[in-house]
């Protein structure tokens, strides 16, 4: 595959150019890479004392925002911070990004829409951008292509420096502030001393926070501590266990299987609460280790999980209960336990069961959403095979996550996002899922960039009404969803325009493209302009009383939030998705500007779009009107537009 083919396959060139970094839109993406490589592996470096490591090279690095952890929270945090103007160093201890969603673990991303059980609440923002690119460019559901997509997104952001195979091992902090961190990469024999203005822990295990002296907790709180009905009576250090997944394929001929001697012997009785009905991908309920230390006992947990996985495959292949498995052979078996829980950092607010159930009122500092069920698992996992593998309690609605749960209460320049955000164990059973972690990452990354811009610490941002509102409006502009919050961007010139259109569906209100909401949910209002794709191309137009100078236009299309969209090896899950451009999404369109004299000029043209959020920048024009002309969708017989924004 040549470079052009690779970039097409991994989604570069989707046109997703945020306004904070449009200067990079016209440059060669390779141009920013050589300086990055020279920076992290300089040909000559000053003679630094490497202590007891004389064969390691010490390199000094600096940035605005340093992020530890390259799972979905860390990836979205890095992209959000960089696209909002911050220089970023992203440190990942593996060779691949994505964490539990990478090819190393292969867990599909779930979130607020609860596997389609809460239609309309699929997450927006950066996660949606990634999902849409993956659906189009990876219809064959390759996990390695997903890995490359994440790598491409990070490497294509000129403000991000990526350190793979690199482990944070030490932090210097003083008076509640992180001054620098130490990172080592044994593959390249480098030690990195990194100084930043803001730090973000997305490690899941709170490694950055632990080294910085941040307050944290492990395990399950007692019912008495927060009054949570679902909490245990007596606090303990138990959490959810880890899982190892496998994939298998039908080879069209008998494939024998002989297990290793250390594989567990599995009986039908052990599976009575864990039915096996397919084996192309399995199984989240192969879980173990919630009653052990998930960090220090990782090797024991890995071995036990592998022994269970291979024992279950032996049972499928050789017990005689599943004769149709004869032609199936294992393709992959994970070697990294997919971890659910370990430590959780403590913020100015600790999310509780009652917060998620909507019983404590709305957060004034809301910055992202969740909505997965309260989903607890027995700590013993498969060892407690007489118990149901999970207890799931549906929440009444999606919930908001406050900024105060995304920064440390005692380390003043430390944000956190992912499964280590500030929550009780009961609340964590919902907030832990990766789509929720990703959106929290976007919120924390954006907040860190704003702290850098305005010279604030995280708590100061949360307590500054004007800057908090700026953060929330920036997130909404970047397609993050905050439940119940309306976009009110004073810089958006479209808000003062009058809307006209060629045609509108009966249930649609064209004015809704300016109402500040960019999704529909069942039982709610329709916030889209909808027009039939008939013989003539539909258009919608903004007109001002006096001409306006415009340089940027942002359009939010419909990308089918009512359905599920994720990468999964499980056929039953994948059948509910469209692994292609979403048919509702506008494919081909033009942005036309009409001046005072009535002359018309095309300032942006797009063919082959599959993204929900599109931004276009062009030389300044003086517009009396701006028209969006739609010439094709990706298959639907109607075009849908949620929002149009215009900026000088």
N, C-alpha and C positions, 0 to 999 in steps of 0.2 A: 504494500500500500504506500503510495507517495504521500508527501506532506499534505497536499490539498485534500486527498481522500481521507487521511486520518483526521484532519480538522473538521471535515464535513461529518464524518462518522461520530465524532465525539461532541459535536454541537457547537464548536466555535463558529462565530459568524451568525449567531442567532439574532443579532441586532439588539441584544439586551445591553444597551449602553446607558448607564445611569448618568444623571446630570452632573454628579460630582466628579466624573472622570471622563467626560466626553472628549477631552483632549487626546486620549489614547485611542479613540475609535479609528483614526485614519492612519495609525502607525503600524509598521510591521510588528506582529506579535513577538517575533524573535529578538527584536531590538533590545528589549528590556531583560532578556535572559542572560546574555553574556556578562553584563556587569554583576548580575546576581551570583553567577557561578564564580566569578573572580572575587566576589566579596566573601563567600563562604569558604573558598579554598584559595586564598591569595598565593600567588607565586612566591612572594617574599613577604615576610612578616617581621615586625620588631622582635627582638629577643625578649620574650616574656618568661618569667619563672613559672614553670608548670608543676611545681611542687614535686610530689613523689611520682610524677608521670613524665619522665624526661623524653619519652618517645612520642608524646602527644604534642600537637601544635596548638598553642593558645591563640584564639582569634577574638578580637573585641568587636561586638556588634551593637548597634543602637537602633531604636525604632520608636514610634509613638505607642503602639499596642503590641505586646507580646502575648501570644496565645499558646497554651500548652494543651495538646490533645487535638488530634485530627479526625475525630469521629464526625458525625453529622452536625453536632453542635459547634465543634471547632471550625469545620469547613464553612458553615453559614456565618459564623461570627467573623471569620477572616474576610470573607467576601463582603460582608456588610460594612466592616470597619474600613476596608480599602476603598470601596466604592463611595464611601462618605468622606474620603480625603485623608485618612490616616495611613502612615507607613506601618506595615505589619510584619512580624516574624511569627510564623506558624511552626511549632515544633511537634513532630509526630514520632512516636517510638517504634512504629512499624514502617515497612516499605510501601504500604498502601494507605490511602485515606479511606474514611468511611466507617471505621470501627466495626460495630456489629453488622452494619449494612454492607461491608466490603466482601470481596470474594473469599476472604479468610474465614468468615463466619456464615455469611449468606442468610441473614435474617431480613425479611422484608419489612419495610418501613410502614408503621401504622400510626394512627393518631386520632384526631378529634372526630373524624367521621365514622370511627368504630367499624371498620370493614364494610362500609356502606350502610350500616345500621342507623346512621345519623346523616341522611343525605343533605348535601348543600354545605357541609362544613369541612370539606377537604381544605387543607392549609394552602395559603397563597404564598407570595413572596419568593425568596430565593429557592426554597424547597420546591415550589411549583415549577419554577424555571428548570430546575434539575430534572424533575419528573417528566416534564414535557419533552425535553431534549432526549432523555433516555427512551421514552416510548417511541419516538420517531426514529432515532438512530440505532436502537437496539431492540428491534422487534423480535429477535431470536432469543432474547432473555439471557444474554451472556453476562455473568458477573464480572468478568475481566473488562468488558467494555464499559461497565458502570465504574469500575476502578479508574479507567482511563479518562472517563468523562470528568470525574472529580479532580483528577490530576490536571487535566487540561484547564478546567475552570480556575484553579488556583494559580497555575503557571502563567495563565494569560492575563492575570491582573498585575500590572507593573509595580504596584505598591506592596505586593506580598513577596517576602522571601521565605521559601519553604526549606525546612530542615527535616528530611526523612531519616529513619533509622537512628534517631537522636533522642536521648533520654535526659530529662531534667533531673538533676540529682542534688542540687544545693541552692539555697536562697539566702541572700543577705538582706535582712530587714532591720529597720531602726525606727523607734517611736511610732510603730504601727504602719510604717510605709515600706514597701518592697523597694530596695535600691538596685538590686541586680540579681540575676539568676545564672546558674551554671548548668550547661548542657554538654553532654559528651556524645560523640559519634565514633564508635570503635571501628566502623567500617572504613572511615576516612582518616582516623587517628587525629581528630580535632577535638579540642575543648573550646566551647563558646562561652564567653562572658557577655551576657546580654543586659543592656540597660534600656528601660522603657519608661514611659510616663504612666501608662495603665497596663495592668496585667489581667489575664483572663484564664481561669482554670476550667478547661473542658476535658479533663483527663478521666472523668468518671470516678476514679479512686481518690480524687482530691490531692494528688501528689504536690501540686504547686502550693495549695493552701496549707497542707501539712507542714511543708518545709518552711513556709512563711509564718507559722504559728497561728493560723486561723482557727477559730472555734469550729468544732465539728461534732457529729455524733454518729454512732453505729447502732443498728438494731432497731427494736420495736419499743416504742414508748408505752407506758402503762395507760390504762383507760383514765386513771385519775389525773394524769398530767395535763392533758388538754381537753378532757371530757369527750373524747371521740368514742361513739358507740361501737365502732369496729375494732378498737384497739384491744390488745391483750390485757388481762387483769394485772399481770406482773411483768414489768419491763425485762427485756433480755437483749442479747446481742445477735439474735437471729435475723436473717434477712431472706430475700428471695435467692434461689440457687442459680447456677449457671447451666447452660445447655451446649451440647455439641450436635451439629446438624450434619446430615448426609444427603447426597443425591444419588439416584440410580437411574439406569436406562435399560429399555427393552432392546436386546441385541438380536432378536429374531431366531435365536437358537439357544439350547440349554446352556446355562452358565452355572457351574458348580461353585459351592462356597464351603470352605473349611475354616472355622474360626480359630484364632489363636487359643492356646491352652488357658490363658488368663481371662478370656471372655466370660461374662456371667452366663449361667444357664437360666434362661427365662422360661417361665411357665405361663399357661393361659390365665391362671388365677392372678398373677401379677398384672395382667393387662385388662382386668375386668372393667376398670374405670378409665382405661386408655385404649379405646378401640382402634384397630388398624384396618383402614379401608382403602388405603393407597400407599404406595411406597416409592414414588418418584422423588419424594422429598420428605424428610422427617427428622425428628419430631420435636416440637418445642417442649413437650412434656418429658423428654429425656433430660431431666433436671436433677441436679445434685449439689450439695455443699452449702445450702443456706444456713445450716447449723454449725458450720466451720468458719474459719477465717478465710474469706474469699480471696485475700491477697497473699498471705503467707502460705496458705495451703493450696495454692494454685496447681502445683504439680500433682498432688494427691487428687484434686478435683478433676484434672485432665484425665488421669489414669482411670478413675472410677467412671467418668462419662464415656470414655472410649470402650471400657469393658461392657458397659450397658448397651451402647450403640451396636457394637459387634455381636453382642449376645442377642439383641433383638433381630438383627439381620440374620443370624443363624436360625432363630426361631421362625422367621418368615420363610427362609429358604428350605429348611430341613425338618420342620416339625410335621409337615404333611397337612397343615391346616390352610395353607395358601398355595394350592397347586398352580394357580395362574402366575405365580412369581418365578416359575422355572426359567424363563428366558431373561430374567432381569439380573443385572450385575451392578455392583457398587461403582459409581463414577468418582465421587469425592467424599471424603470424610474430614470434617474440620479437625484441626490440631490446636486451635485456640478456643478455650471455653468462652462462649458468648455470655458475658457477665451481666446480670440484672442489677444487683445491688452490692454496695459495700459501705463506703462512708458518705455522709452528706454534710456539706458546709452550712453554717448558720448565718443568716442574714438579719437585717433589721425586722423582717417579717418571716415567720415560719408558717408555710401553708399547712392547713389542717383539713380534715374531712369536712368540717362545716363550711370552710371557704369554698371547697369544690362543689358542695351541694347548694351553694347560693344562699346560705343562711346568715352570712355576716355582712351583706351589702356589697356594693361594687367598689373596687379599688380605684382611687383617684389616680394612681400611678400605674395603671394597667398597660402592659406593653406586648403581650402575646396571649395566645389561647391554648387550652387543652380541652380534652373531652373524652378520652379513653375511660372505660369503666374503672371503678375501684376493683383492682384485679390482683388479689393476693394469692400466694401459693404456699403450700406447706413447706417449712424449711428443709425437711428431709427429702423432699422431691420424690424420686423414684423409690427410695428406700421406704417411704411411707405409701406403698402401693395400695394399701387398704383405704386410703383417703382419696377424695377427688383431687385431681392435679391443680385445681384452681377454684377460687370462689370469686365470682364476678357480680358486682352490684352496679346496675346502670345508674348513672348520674342523670338528674332531670334535664340538664342542658350543658352546653359547653361553658367553660369558665375562663376568666381572665387570670393571668399571672402578673403579679406586681413587680415593678422594678426593684422594690426592697427585698425581694426574694432572690435577686440576681447579683447581689454584691455582699461581701463579707461584713459582718458587724464589727469586727475588730482589726482587720487589715484594711487600711483606708483606701488603697488604690488597687483592690482586688475585686474583679467581677468573677462570676461563675455561671456556667450554663451547662445543660445536659442533665444526666441523672444525679449529679451532685449539687443541684440547686437546693435552696433552703425549704425543707418540707419535713413533716412527720413521716413515719413509715407508712401510715395509712394513706396519706396524700401521695406519697411517692409511688404507690402501686398504680396510680394513674399517670403522674407526671413523667415517669421513667421511659415511656415509649418514644421511639426515635423522632417521629414527626413533631411531637411536643418539644423534645430536646432541640431539634433543629430551629424551630421558631424562637425558642428562648435564646438560642445562639445568635440569631439575627438581631434580636432585641438588645442583647448584651454587647454585641459588636458595634452596633449603631450607637449605643449609649457611650461606649468607650471612645469612639471617634468624636462625639460631641463634647465629652469631658476634655479631650485634648484640644479641641477647637476653642473652647471657652475657658480653659484653665481651671476646671472644676474637678473635685473628687466625686466618686459615685454618690455618696450620701448628700453632698451639696447639690448635685443634679436632681436627685429625688425630691429635695426640699425647696427647689427653686421653681416657682410656679411657671414662669415664662419659659425657662429652659426645658422643663418637663413637658410642657405643651409642644415645644419645638421637637422634642424627641418623638412624641406620639404622632405628630403630623408628618415627620420625616418617615417614620415607619409606615404610616398609611400611604404616603406617596410611593413608597417602595413595595407596595402591595402586601405588606404584613396585615393580618387581620387582628383587630382589637374589638372584642364583642361590644356592640352598642355605641361605639365611638364613630363620629362622623368626620370626614375629611373637611377641614376648613383652612385651606392654604391661602393666606392673603396675597401671595405672589402669583397665584393662578389667575390669569386674565380671563379664563373661560367663565369664571363665576359671575362676571358682569355682562355676559353676552346674552342675546336672545337666540332661541333655538328654532330653526325651521328644518323641514325634512321633505323628502319626496313621497314617502309612504310610511305607514306605521301599522303594526298589527293591532287588533282591537283591544287586547289586554295590556298593551304596552303604552308607557308614557314617555315620550321623547325627552321631556324636561328632566327625567330621572338621571340622565347622564351627568347632571350637575348637582345631584342631591347629596354627594359625599359618601355613598355606599356602593360597593363594587361586588356584591354577591346577593343571590337570592337564597332564601331558606324556606322550607315547606311552611305554609300558613302565613308567610310574610308578604310584604309588598314586592312587586316586580320592579327592580331598579335598572332595567335595561331598556334601550331602544331596540325594538325588533322590527325587521322589515323583510318582506318576502323577496327572494331572489327570482324575480320574474324576468320578463323580456328586457326590461330596462334596469340598469344598475342602480340600486338604491343609494341615496346620499342623505347625510345630515349635516347641517350647517350652523355655525356660530356667527352672529353678526353683532357688531358693536355700534354704539351711537356715534363714537368718533373713532378713527383708525387707531390701531394698536401696533406697536413694534413687537414682533414675535421672532424668536430664534429657536425655540424648542417646543415640540408637541409630544404629549404622552397620551397613549390610547390604551385602555383596558378592554380586552375582548372577553368573550365567554369561552371557557375551556372545559366545560362539563363538570362542574364541581359536584353534581349530583351522583356521579359514579366514582368508584374507587380507581386509584391509579398508583401503582407501585411496581417494583421489580420483585418477582417471586418465582421460585422454582416449583411451587405447588400449583398443579394444573387447575384445581378447583378454585383457587384464588385468582389465577390469571384469566380464567374464562369470564370473569366479571368485568374485565378491562378492555380497552381498545389500545393495543400496542401499535399505535400509528398516530398521525395527527388527529386531534379530537375533532369530530365532524362539525361541531358548533363554531369552531374558531375560524375567524375570517382569514382567508389565505392570501388573496390579492386585493390591493387597495391603493389609492392615491390620496395624498393630502394636497389640496388646492387652495391657493390664496387669491382672493379677489380684492383689488385695490379700489380707491375712491372713484376712479374713472371707469370701473367695471372690467378692467383687464384681469385675466385669469392666468395664474402661474402655478405649475406643479412644483412643490418644494420637497416632496418625498414620495417615493414610489416603492412598493414592496410586492414581491411575488414569492410565493412558497412559504408564507408565514405559518408557524405552528405554535408560536408563543402567545401567552395571555397578555403580557405587558410589553408594549413596544414604545421606544423613545426615538425621536428623530431630532437632529440638530442641523441647522442650515444657516446660511448667511442671513442677517437680519432683513426682514421684509416688513413693509407697512401695510397692514391688513385691515380692510373694512369688514371682510368676512373670511372665514376659514371653513372649507368643506371637506368632509371625509367621504370619498366616493369608493364604494365597495363593488368589486367586479367578480369575486368568487369566494366561497367558503371552502372548507375541507370536506364537503359532502352534504351538509345540512341544506334544507330548502329555504332557510331563513338566516339572515345575518343578525348577530347580536352584538351590541356595544354597551358596556357598562359605564364607561367614563371617557371624557376627553378633557385634557388639561393643556393650557398654553402658557408659555413663559417668555419673558423678554430676555 
